């Protein structure tokens, strides 16, 4: 099963608004940015994946691969390096992009968010806990770079500066 197929459909039904009328049916999910879109808000690319806007389609055409899986693309990196969509941007050292097999991973590993070491190095799962992950993967003959794609729900470190401690990302930040 292709990872893009997971992102291309949603089971979420439309909901009535406060007046009881039906809202726009945002049951499709953009294969690039992950936003929910309705029938009138999206188009499809050459292979039938849902793309929600001209910007997403432009990013995809420049990289040749859907950006959701092409974190190595310079266009993708530039767009997210400048991201200021939530407050996490104010305290990050750098954006932490996913690493590993971003084309056809056997395993997709998703963490909550980058910690202090990940924020400093710009890679996911390189902090103290990563040693355990690496040991488990080695024990079952999984190559972190060839068999997996590692990422986080957010690309900037969620932390509490007053006590210098990591925290879980909020729903708004995700």
CORMOJO-V608870 format. One record per helix or strand of 3 or more residues. SS is the DSSP state (A for helix, B for strand). FROM is the first residue (numbers start at 1). TO is the last residue. If there is no record, write none. Layout:
BEGIN
ss=SS from=FROM to=TO
ss=SS from=FROM to=TO
END
This chain:
BEGIN
ss=A from=3 to=8
ss=A from=39 to=41
ss=A from=54 to=63
ss=A from=67 to=69
ss=A from=74 to=81
ss=A from=87 to=90
ss=B from=107 to=111
ss=A from=116 to=121
ss=A from=130 to=139
ss=B from=148 to=152
END
